[in-house]
Amino acid sequence: MSQTYQPKKRKRAKTHGFLVRTSTPGGKKVLANRRRKGRAKLSV
């Protein structure tokens, strides 16, 4: 079997990036929660 995770920077940013997060209400909630927790990185 091959490994399931084949990293691609563009795909990662397009799926989990900051702009994607800010574009939806749920994503904004995610960012807010991560800010509240004090995460060093909010998103990729």
WOJODA-V405346 format. One record per backbone hydrogen bond with DSSP energy under -1.0 kcal/mol. NH is the residue of the N-H (numbers start at 0). CO is the residue of the C=O. Records with the same first field share a line. If there is no record, write none. Layout:
NH->CO, CO
//
This chain:
11->7
12->8
13->9
14->10
15->11
16->12
20->16
21->17
27->23
28->24
29->25
30->26
31->27
32->28
33->29
34->30
35->31
36->32
38->33
//
